[in-house]
Amino acid sequence: MTTPLDNYLAAVPADKTSLTDDERIENIVPLPPPEHLIRFFPIQGTPVESLISETRRSVRQILHGRGDRLLVVM
């Protein structure tokens, strides 16, 4: 005996995960793991590394109340 859910699952692509998936999505492309990005785009000794360090320091100061800025996380 088949259920309506069985019929639905048999008729949808394998990447569809539930009945509530957004039907307007045409394609899903998996992101590479962080380890691959770190290996292919090294930042050690670059201005990007300095920017990240300074930004982290600024966030720590805000979180510890040493500053008058507001941190908004979305």
PDB file with one MODEL, atoms N, CA, C and O in Angstrom:
MODEL        1
ATOM      1  N   MET A   1       0.841  -1.181   0.000  1.00  0.00           N
ATOM      2  CA  MET A   1       0.000   0.000   0.000  1.00  0.00           C
ATOM      3  C   MET A   1       0.885   1.244   0.000  1.00  0.00           C
ATOM      4  O   MET A   1       1.797   1.356   0.820  1.00  0.00           O
ATOM      5  N   THR A   2       0.624   2.169  -0.907  1.00  0.00           N
ATOM      6  CA  THR A   2       1.392   3.407  -0.961  1.00  0.00           C
ATOM      7  C   THR A   2       0.562   4.546  -0.398  1.00  0.00           C
ATOM      8  O   THR A   2      -0.666   4.558  -0.477  1.00  0.00           O
ATOM      9  N   THR A   3       1.277   5.496   0.168  1.00  0.00           N
ATOM     10  CA  THR A   3       0.624   6.677   0.735  1.00  0.00           C
ATOM     11  C   THR A   3       0.841   7.851  -0.205  1.00  0.00           C
ATOM     12  O   THR A   3       1.684   7.771  -1.098  1.00  0.00           O
ATOM     13  N   PRO A   4       0.098   8.942  -0.025  1.00  0.00           N
ATOM     14  CA  PRO A   4       0.345  10.136  -0.845  1.00  0.00           C
ATOM     15  C   PRO A   4       1.783  10.630  -0.718  1.00  0.00           C
ATOM     16  O   PRO A   4       2.360  11.120  -1.689  1.00  0.00           O
ATOM     17  N   LEU A   5       2.362  10.504   0.475  1.00  0.00           N
ATOM     18  CA  LEU A   5       3.747  10.929   0.660  1.00  0.00           C
ATOM     19  C   LEU A   5       4.689  10.066  -0.172  1.00  0.00           C
ATOM     20  O   LEU A   5       5.631  10.588  -0.768  1.00  0.00           O
ATOM     21  N   ASP A   6       4.456   8.768  -0.223  1.00  0.00           N
ATOM     22  CA  ASP A   6       5.279   7.878  -1.052  1.00  0.00           C
ATOM     23  C   ASP A   6       5.217   8.296  -2.517  1.00  0.00           C
ATOM     24  O   ASP A   6       6.244   8.349  -3.194  1.00  0.00           O
ATOM     25  N   ASN A   7       4.022   8.590  -3.003  1.00  0.00           N
ATOM     26  CA  ASN A   7       3.858   9.029  -4.393  1.00  0.00           C
ATOM     27  C   ASN A   7       4.589  10.341  -4.642  1.00  0.00           C
ATOM     28  O   ASN A   7       5.214  10.518  -5.688  1.00  0.00           O
ATOM     29  N   TYR A   8       4.511  11.266  -3.678  1.00  0.00           N
ATOM     30  CA  TYR A   8       5.177  12.563  -3.813  1.00  0.00           C
ATOM     31  C   TYR A   8       6.686  12.365  -3.879  1.00  0.00           C
ATOM     32  O   TYR A   8       7.350  12.913  -4.759  1.00  0.00           O
ATOM     33  N   LEU A   9       7.226  11.585  -2.951  1.00  0.00           N
ATOM     34  CA  LEU A   9       8.671  11.386  -2.896  1.00  0.00           C
ATOM     35  C   LEU A   9       9.196  10.670  -4.128  1.00  0.00           C
ATOM     36  O   LEU A   9      10.338  10.903  -4.527  1.00  0.00           O
ATOM     37  N   ALA A  10       8.414   9.824  -4.731  1.00  0.00           N
ATOM     38  CA  ALA A  10       8.841   9.117  -5.936  1.00  0.00           C
ATOM     39  C   ALA A  10       8.895  10.047  -7.140  1.00  0.00           C
ATOM     40  O   ALA A  10       9.594   9.755  -8.110  1.00  0.00           O
ATOM     41  N   ALA A  11       8.172  11.161  -7.097  1.00  0.00           N
ATOM     42  CA  ALA A  11       8.065  12.050  -8.253  1.00  0.00           C
ATOM     43  C   ALA A  11       8.969  13.273  -8.172  1.00  0.00           C
ATOM     44  O   ALA A  11       8.969  14.087  -9.095  1.00  0.00           O
ATOM     45  N   VAL A  12       9.740  13.430  -7.094  1.00  0.00           N
ATOM     46  CA  VAL A  12      10.562  14.629  -6.934  1.00  0.00           C
ATOM     47  C   VAL A  12      12.036  14.281  -7.066  1.00  0.00           C
ATOM     48  O   VAL A  12      12.425  13.129  -6.874  1.00  0.00           O
ATOM     49  N   PRO A  13      12.860  15.276  -7.395  1.00  0.00           N
ATOM     50  CA  PRO A  13      14.300  15.034  -7.494  1.00  0.00           C
ATOM     51  C   PRO A  13      14.886  14.602  -6.151  1.00  0.00           C
ATOM     52  O   PRO A  13      14.296  14.842  -5.098  1.00  0.00           O
ATOM     53  N   ALA A  14      16.053  13.963  -6.203  1.00  0.00           N
ATOM     54  CA  ALA A  14      16.690  13.447  -4.988  1.00  0.00           C
ATOM     55  C   ALA A  14      17.126  14.554  -4.038  1.00  0.00           C
ATOM     56  O   ALA A  14      17.214  14.322  -2.832  1.00  0.00           O
ATOM     57  N   ASP A  15      17.406  15.776  -4.560  1.00  0.00           N
ATOM     58  CA  ASP A  15      17.855  16.845  -3.669  1.00  0.00           C
ATOM     59  C   ASP A  15      16.705  17.558  -2.962  1.00  0.00           C
ATOM     60  O   ASP A  15      16.944  18.448  -2.146  1.00  0.00           O
ATOM     61  N   LYS A  16      15.491  17.190  -3.254  1.00  0.00           N
ATOM     62  CA  LYS A  16      14.330  17.747  -2.551  1.00  0.00           C
ATOM     63  C   LYS A  16      14.266  17.056  -1.196  1.00  0.00           C
ATOM     64  O   LYS A  16      14.221  15.828  -1.130  1.00  0.00           O
ATOM     65  N   THR A  17      14.262  17.827  -0.121  1.00  0.00           N
ATOM     66  CA  THR A  17      14.386  17.223   1.206  1.00  0.00           C
ATOM     67  C   THR A  17      13.090  17.163   1.985  1.00  0.00           C
ATOM     68  O   THR A  17      12.982  16.380   2.929  1.00  0.00           O
ATOM     69  N   SER A  18      12.104  17.967   1.619  1.00  0.00           N
ATOM     70  CA  SER A  18      10.858  17.930   2.379  1.00  0.00           C
ATOM     71  C   SER A  18       9.726  18.544   1.573  1.00  0.00           C
ATOM     72  O   SER A  18       9.941  19.116   0.504  1.00  0.00           O
ATOM     73  N   LEU A  19       8.525  18.415   2.100  1.00  0.00           N
ATOM     74  CA  LEU A  19       7.349  18.985   1.439  1.00  0.00           C
ATOM     75  C   LEU A  19       7.363  20.511   1.456  1.00  0.00           C
ATOM     76  O   LEU A  19       6.637  21.146   0.691  1.00  0.00           O
ATOM     77  N   THR A  20       8.185  21.101   2.325  1.00  0.00           N
ATOM     78  CA  THR A  20       8.194  22.560   2.457  1.00  0.00           C
ATOM     79  C   THR A  20       9.356  23.228   1.734  1.00  0.00           C
ATOM     80  O   THR A  20       9.571  24.427   1.912  1.00  0.00           O
ATOM     81  N   ASP A  21      10.114  22.488   0.924  1.00  0.00           N
ATOM     82  CA  ASP A  21      11.208  23.102   0.164  1.00  0.00           C
ATOM     83  C   ASP A  21      10.674  24.217  -0.727  1.00  0.00           C
ATOM     84  O   ASP A  21       9.540  24.161  -1.201  1.00  0.00           O
ATOM     85  N   ASP A  22      11.500  25.221  -0.943  1.00  0.00           N
ATOM     86  CA  ASP A  22      11.129  26.331  -1.816  1.00  0.00           C
ATOM     87  C   ASP A  22      11.135  25.844  -3.262  1.00  0.00           C
ATOM     88  O   ASP A  22      12.179  25.445  -3.777  1.00  0.00           O
ATOM     89  N   GLU A  23      10.005  25.873  -3.903  1.00  0.00           N
ATOM     90  CA  GLU A  23       9.862  25.344  -5.266  1.00  0.00           C
ATOM     91  C   GLU A  23      10.533  26.229  -6.317  1.00  0.00           C
ATOM     92  O   GLU A  23      10.721  25.794  -7.454  1.00  0.00           O
ATOM     93  N   ARG A  24      10.898  27.465  -5.955  1.00  0.00           N
ATOM     94  CA  ARG A  24      11.516  28.376  -6.927  1.00  0.00           C
ATOM     95  C   ARG A  24      13.011  28.144  -7.080  1.00  0.00           C
ATOM     96  O   ARG A  24      13.631  28.709  -7.982  1.00  0.00           O
ATOM     97  N   ILE A  25      13.596  27.333  -6.228  1.00  0.00           N
ATOM     98  CA  ILE A  25      15.025  27.046  -6.321  1.00  0.00           C
ATOM     99  C   ILE A  25      15.252  26.087  -7.485  1.00  0.00           C
ATOM    100  O   ILE A  25      14.691  24.992  -7.524  1.00  0.00           O
ATOM    101  N   GLU A  26      16.086  26.517  -8.432  1.00  0.00           N
ATOM    102  CA  GLU A  26      16.337  25.703  -9.619  1.00  0.00           C
ATOM    103  C   GLU A  26      17.533  24.776  -9.462  1.00  0.00           C
ATOM    104  O   GLU A  26      17.566  23.704 -10.065  1.00  0.00           O
ATOM    105  N   ASN A  27      18.523  25.179  -8.653  1.00  0.00           N
ATOM    106  CA  ASN A  27      19.741  24.396  -8.562  1.00  0.00           C
ATOM    107  C   ASN A  27      20.397  24.633  -7.212  1.00  0.00           C
ATOM    108  O   ASN A  27      20.298  25.724  -6.651  1.00  0.00           O
ATOM    109  N   ILE A  28      21.059  23.625  -6.697  1.00  0.00           N
ATOM    110  CA  ILE A  28      21.811  23.733  -5.453  1.00  0.00           C
ATOM    111  C   ILE A  28      23.248  23.338  -5.751  1.00  0.00           C
ATOM    112  O   ILE A  28      23.505  22.263  -6.292  1.00  0.00           O
ATOM    113  N   VAL A  29      24.190  24.219  -5.392  1.00  0.00           N
ATOM    114  CA  VAL A  29      25.606  23.943  -5.598  1.00  0.00           C
ATOM    115  C   VAL A  29      26.270  23.886  -4.223  1.00  0.00           C
ATOM    116  O   VAL A  29      26.288  24.892  -3.513  1.00  0.00           O
ATOM    117  N   PRO A  30      26.811  22.744  -3.836  1.00  0.00           N
ATOM    118  CA  PRO A  30      27.454  22.644  -2.523  1.00  0.00           C
ATOM    119  C   PRO A  30      28.692  23.534  -2.447  1.00  0.00           C
ATOM    120  O   PRO A  30      29.417  23.688  -3.430  1.00  0.00           O
ATOM    121  N   LEU A  31      28.925  24.115  -1.278  1.00  0.00           N
ATOM    122  CA  LEU A  31      30.108  24.937  -1.052  1.00  0.00           C
ATOM    123  C   LEU A  31      31.289  24.044  -0.684  1.00  0.00           C
ATOM    124  O   LEU A  31      31.106  22.989  -0.078  1.00  0.00           O
ATOM    125  N   PRO A  32      32.503  24.466  -1.051  1.00  0.00           N
ATOM    126  CA  PRO A  32      33.669  23.667  -0.654  1.00  0.00           C
ATOM    127  C   PRO A  32      33.876  23.781   0.858  1.00  0.00           C
ATOM    128  O   PRO A  32      33.479  24.778   1.461  1.00  0.00           O
ATOM    129  N   PRO A  33      34.491  22.775   1.472  1.00  0.00           N
ATOM    130  CA  PRO A  33      34.739  22.853   2.913  1.00  0.00           C
ATOM    131  C   PRO A  33      35.762  23.946   3.225  1.00  0.00           C
ATOM    132  O   PRO A  33      36.605  24.257   2.383  1.00  0.00           O
ATOM    133  N   PRO A  34      35.701  24.534   4.425  1.00  0.00           N
ATOM    134  CA  PRO A  34      36.632  25.609   4.791  1.00  0.00           C
ATOM    135  C   PRO A  34      38.098  25.226   4.616  1.00  0.00           C
ATOM    136  O   PRO A  34      38.912  26.069   4.239  1.00  0.00           O
ATOM    137  N   GLU A  35      38.445  23.977   4.883  1.00  0.00           N
ATOM    138  CA  GLU A  35      39.836  23.541   4.740  1.00  0.00           C
ATOM    139  C   GLU A  35      40.339  23.744   3.309  1.00  0.00           C
ATOM    140  O   GLU A  35      41.490  24.134   3.111  1.00  0.00           O
ATOM    141  N   HIS A  36      39.498  23.487   2.321  1.00  0.00           N
ATOM    142  CA  HIS A  36      39.898  23.688   0.923  1.00  0.00           C
ATOM    143  C   HIS A  36      40.116  25.168   0.639  1.00  0.00           C
ATOM    144  O   HIS A  36      41.082  25.534  -0.031  1.00  0.00           O
ATOM    145  N   LEU A  37      39.233  26.019   1.140  1.00  0.00           N
ATOM    146  CA  LEU A  37      39.386  27.457   0.911  1.00  0.00           C
ATOM    147  C   LEU A  37      40.671  27.977   1.539  1.00  0.00           C
ATOM    148  O   LEU A  37      41.377  28.789   0.940  1.00  0.00           O
ATOM    149  N   ILE A  38      40.975  27.510   2.746  1.00  0.00           N
ATOM    150  CA  ILE A  38      42.196  27.945   3.426  1.00  0.00           C
ATOM    151  C   ILE A  38      43.428  27.508   2.638  1.00  0.00           C
ATOM    152  O   ILE A  38      44.397  28.259   2.528  1.00  0.00           O
ATOM    153  N   ARG A  39      43.389  26.307   2.096  1.00  0.00           N
ATOM    154  CA  ARG A  39      44.531  25.790   1.340  1.00  0.00           C
ATOM    155  C   ARG A  39      44.709  26.524   0.006  1.00  0.00           C
ATOM    156  O   ARG A  39      45.835  26.831  -0.383  1.00  0.00           O
ATOM    157  N   PHE A  40      43.605  26.808  -0.696  1.00  0.00           N
ATOM    158  CA  PHE A  40      43.692  27.420  -2.019  1.00  0.00           C
ATOM    159  C   PHE A  40      43.833  28.939  -1.981  1.00  0.00           C
ATOM    160  O   PHE A  40      44.322  29.539  -2.938  1.00  0.00           O
ATOM    161  N   PHE A  41      43.409  29.567  -0.882  1.00  0.00           N
ATOM    162  CA  PHE A  41      43.486  31.023  -0.758  1.00  0.00           C
ATOM    163  C   PHE A  41      44.170  31.399   0.552  1.00  0.00           C
ATOM    164  O   PHE A  41      43.515  31.924   1.453  1.00  0.00           O
ATOM    165  N   PRO A  42      45.471  31.143   0.678  1.00  0.00           N
ATOM    166  CA  PRO A  42      46.160  31.456   1.935  1.00  0.00           C
ATOM    167  C   PRO A  42      46.193  32.966   2.180  1.00  0.00           C
ATOM    168  O   PRO A  42      46.354  33.754   1.249  1.00  0.00           O
ATOM    169  N   ILE A  43      46.037  33.354   3.451  1.00  0.00           N
ATOM    170  CA  ILE A  43      46.023  34.784   3.771  1.00  0.00           C
ATOM    171  C   ILE A  43      47.160  35.181   4.709  1.00  0.00           C
ATOM    172  O   ILE A  43      47.298  36.357   5.045  1.00  0.00           O
ATOM    173  N   GLN A  44      47.976  34.216   5.135  1.00  0.00           N
ATOM    174  CA  GLN A  44      49.042  34.522   6.081  1.00  0.00           C
ATOM    175  C   GLN A  44      49.983  35.574   5.504  1.00  0.00           C
ATOM    176  O   GLN A  44      50.494  35.430   4.393  1.00  0.00           O
ATOM    177  N   GLY A  45      50.202  36.636   6.281  1.00  0.00           N
ATOM    178  CA  GLY A  45      51.102  37.705   5.871  1.00  0.00           C
ATOM    179  C   GLY A  45      50.509  38.696   4.893  1.00  0.00           C
ATOM    180  O   GLY A  45      51.238  39.520   4.341  1.00  0.00           O
ATOM    181  N   THR A  46      49.206  38.643   4.663  1.00  0.00           N
ATOM    182  CA  THR A  46      48.559  39.562   3.721  1.00  0.00           C
ATOM    183  C   THR A  46      47.731  40.596   4.483  1.00  0.00           C
ATOM    184  O   THR A  46      47.471  40.430   5.674  1.00  0.00           O
ATOM    185  N   PRO A  47      47.319  41.660   3.799  1.00  0.00           N
ATOM    186  CA  PRO A  47      46.443  42.652   4.435  1.00  0.00           C
ATOM    187  C   PRO A  47      45.118  42.050   4.928  1.00  0.00           C
ATOM    188  O   PRO A  47      44.520  42.559   5.876  1.00  0.00           O
ATOM    189  N   VAL A  48      44.671  40.988   4.296  1.00  0.00           N
ATOM    190  CA  VAL A  48      43.426  40.338   4.723  1.00  0.00           C
ATOM    191  C   VAL A  48      43.590  39.779   6.133  1.00  0.00           C
ATOM    192  O   VAL A  48      42.682  39.890   6.957  1.00  0.00           O
ATOM    193  N   GLU A  49      44.742  39.179   6.412  1.00  0.00           N
ATOM    194  CA  GLU A  49      44.994  38.640   7.750  1.00  0.00           C
ATOM    195  C   GLU A  49      44.954  39.758   8.792  1.00  0.00           C
ATOM    196  O   GLU A  49      44.397  39.579   9.875  1.00  0.00           O
ATOM    197  N   SER A  50      45.539  40.900   8.470  1.00  0.00           N
ATOM    198  CA  SER A  50      45.512  42.045   9.388  1.00  0.00           C
ATOM    199  C   SER A  50      44.090  42.546   9.602  1.00  0.00           C
ATOM    200  O   SER A  50      43.708  42.873  10.726  1.00  0.00           O
ATOM    201  N   LEU A  51      43.311  42.609   8.537  1.00  0.00           N
ATOM    202  CA  LEU A  51      41.923  43.056   8.641  1.00  0.00           C
ATOM    203  C   LEU A  51      41.116  42.134   9.554  1.00  0.00           C
ATOM    204  O   LEU A  51      40.357  42.605  10.400  1.00  0.00           O
ATOM    205  N   ILE A  52      41.278  40.835   9.385  1.00  0.00           N
ATOM    206  CA  ILE A  52      40.546  39.876  10.215  1.00  0.00           C
ATOM    207  C   ILE A  52      40.953  40.016  11.677  1.00  0.00           C
ATOM    208  O   ILE A  52      40.094  40.013  12.559  1.00  0.00           O
ATOM    209  N   SER A  53      42.247  40.139  11.942  1.00  0.00           N
ATOM    210  CA  SER A  53      42.726  40.285  13.323  1.00  0.00           C
ATOM    211  C   SER A  53      42.179  41.552  13.964  1.00  0.00           C
ATOM    212  O   SER A  53      41.723  41.525  15.107  1.00  0.00           O
ATOM    213  N   GLU A  54      42.223  42.651  13.242  1.00  0.00           N
ATOM    214  CA  GLU A  54      41.725  43.928  13.769  1.00  0.00           C
ATOM    215  C   GLU A  54      40.218  43.882  13.994  1.00  0.00           C
ATOM    216  O   GLU A  54      39.723  44.401  14.995  1.00  0.00           O
ATOM    217  N   THR A  55      39.498  43.272  13.080  1.00  0.00           N
ATOM    218  CA  THR A  55      38.044  43.169  13.224  1.00  0.00           C
ATOM    219  C   THR A  55      37.686  42.319  14.436  1.00  0.00           C
ATOM    220  O   THR A  55      36.779  42.670  15.189  1.00  0.00           O
ATOM    221  N   ARG A  56      38.379  41.217  14.630  1.00  0.00           N
ATOM    222  CA  ARG A  56      38.124  40.367  15.805  1.00  0.00           C
ATOM    223  C   ARG A  56      38.419  41.125  17.094  1.00  0.00           C
ATOM    224  O   ARG A  56      37.676  41.012  18.070  1.00  0.00           O
ATOM    225  N   ARG A  57      39.500  41.896  17.097  1.00  0.00           N
ATOM    226  CA  ARG A  57      39.842  42.696  18.278  1.00  0.00           C
ATOM    227  C   ARG A  57      38.744  43.710  18.565  1.00  0.00           C
ATOM    228  O   ARG A  57      38.357  43.895  19.719  1.00  0.00           O
ATOM    229  N   SER A  58      38.243  44.362  17.533  1.00  0.00           N
ATOM    230  CA  SER A  58      37.168  45.347  17.698  1.00  0.00           C
ATOM    231  C   SER A  58      35.900  44.702  18.246  1.00  0.00           C
ATOM    232  O   SER A  58      35.241  45.270  19.117  1.00  0.00           O
ATOM    233  N   VAL A  59      35.560  43.536  17.748  1.00  0.00           N
ATOM    234  CA  VAL A  59      34.367  42.831  18.230  1.00  0.00           C
ATOM    235  C   VAL A  59      34.531  42.465  19.701  1.00  0.00           C
ATOM    236  O   VAL A  59      33.597  42.621  20.487  1.00  0.00           O
ATOM    237  N   ARG A  60      35.726  41.975  20.081  1.00  0.00           N
ATOM    238  CA  ARG A  60      35.972  41.645  21.493  1.00  0.00           C
ATOM    239  C   ARG A  60      35.783  42.870  22.381  1.00  0.00           C
ATOM    240  O   ARG A  60      35.191  42.775  23.456  1.00  0.00           O
ATOM    241  N   GLN A  61      36.288  44.022  21.933  1.00  0.00           N
ATOM    242  CA  GLN A  61      36.146  45.248  22.725  1.00  0.00           C
ATOM    243  C   GLN A  61      34.675  45.617  22.900  1.00  0.00           C
ATOM    244  O   GLN A  61      34.261  46.001  23.994  1.00  0.00           O
ATOM    245  N   ILE A  62      33.896  45.507  21.850  1.00  0.00           N
ATOM    246  CA  ILE A  62      32.466  45.825  21.931  1.00  0.00           C
ATOM    247  C   ILE A  62      31.775  44.864  22.894  1.00  0.00           C
ATOM    248  O   ILE A  62      30.981  45.291  23.733  1.00  0.00           O
ATOM    249  N   LEU A  63      32.070  43.579  22.781  1.00  0.00           N
ATOM    250  CA  LEU A  63      31.423  42.579  23.635  1.00  0.00           C
ATOM    251  C   LEU A  63      31.777  42.756  25.105  1.00  0.00           C
ATOM    252  O   LEU A  63      30.977  42.427  25.981  1.00  0.00           O
ATOM    253  N   HIS A  64      32.971  43.275  25.379  1.00  0.00           N
ATOM    254  CA  HIS A  64      33.384  43.499  26.767  1.00  0.00           C
ATOM    255  C   HIS A  64      33.037  44.904  27.259  1.00  0.00           C
ATOM    256  O   HIS A  64      33.443  45.294  28.353  1.00  0.00           O
ATOM    257  N   GLY A  65      32.294  45.658  26.463  1.00  0.00           N
ATOM    258  CA  GLY A  65      31.837  46.979  26.893  1.00  0.00           C
ATOM    259  C   GLY A  65      32.893  48.060  26.848  1.00  0.00           C
ATOM    260  O   GLY A  65      32.714  49.113  27.461  1.00  0.00           O
ATOM    261  N   ARG A  66      33.983  47.837  26.147  1.00  0.00           N
ATOM    262  CA  ARG A  66      35.049  48.837  26.041  1.00  0.00           C
ATOM    263  C   ARG A  66      34.903  49.604  24.729  1.00  0.00           C
ATOM    264  O   ARG A  66      35.756  49.516  23.846  1.00  0.00           O
ATOM    265  N   GLY A  67      33.839  50.338  24.620  1.00  0.00           N
ATOM    266  CA  GLY A  67      33.579  51.118  23.418  1.00  0.00           C
ATOM    267  C   GLY A  67      32.127  51.532  23.391  1.00  0.00           C
ATOM    268  O   GLY A  67      31.294  50.974  24.106  1.00  0.00           O
ATOM    269  N   ASP A  68      31.831  52.508  22.566  1.00  0.00           N
ATOM    270  CA  ASP A  68      30.456  53.017  22.526  1.00  0.00           C
ATOM    271  C   ASP A  68      29.693  52.525  21.296  1.00  0.00           C
ATOM    272  O   ASP A  68      28.610  53.026  20.992  1.00  0.00           O
ATOM    273  N   ARG A  69      30.253  51.551  20.596  1.00  0.00           N
ATOM    274  CA  ARG A  69      29.580  51.044  19.402  1.00  0.00           C
ATOM    275  C   ARG A  69      28.616  49.918  19.754  1.00  0.00           C
ATOM    276  O   ARG A  69      28.703  49.309  20.821  1.00  0.00           O
ATOM    277  N   LEU A  70      27.710  49.662  18.842  1.00  0.00           N
ATOM    278  CA  LEU A  70      26.734  48.592  18.980  1.00  0.00           C
ATOM    279  C   LEU A  70      27.044  47.525  17.940  1.00  0.00           C
ATOM    280  O   LEU A  70      27.251  47.838  16.768  1.00  0.00           O
ATOM    281  N   LEU A  71      27.075  46.283  18.361  1.00  0.00           N
ATOM    282  CA  LEU A  71      27.322  45.172  17.446  1.00  0.00           C
ATOM    283  C   LEU A  71      25.989  44.526  17.110  1.00  0.00           C
ATOM    284  O   LEU A  71      25.266  44.084  18.004  1.00  0.00           O
ATOM    285  N   VAL A  72      25.661  44.469  15.824  1.00  0.00           N
ATOM    286  CA  VAL A  72      24.414  43.859  15.366  1.00  0.00           C
ATOM    287  C   VAL A  72      24.771  42.596  14.593  1.00  0.00           C
ATOM    288  O   VAL A  72      25.544  42.641  13.636  1.00  0.00           O
ATOM    289  N   VAL A  73      24.204  41.474  15.012  1.00  0.00           N
ATOM    290  CA  VAL A  73      24.435  40.192  14.340  1.00  0.00           C
ATOM    291  C   VAL A  73      23.135  39.766  13.701  1.00  0.00           C
ATOM    292  O   VAL A  73      22.099  39.699  14.364  1.00  0.00           O
ATOM    293  N   MET A  74      23.186  39.479  12.419  1.00  0.00           N
ATOM    294  CA  MET A  74      21.968  39.077  11.702  1.00  0.00           C
ATOM    295  C   MET A  74      22.081  37.640  11.270  1.00  0.00           C
ATOM    296  O   MET A  74      21.161  37.107  10.651  1.00  0.00           O
TER     297      MET A  74
ENDMDL
END
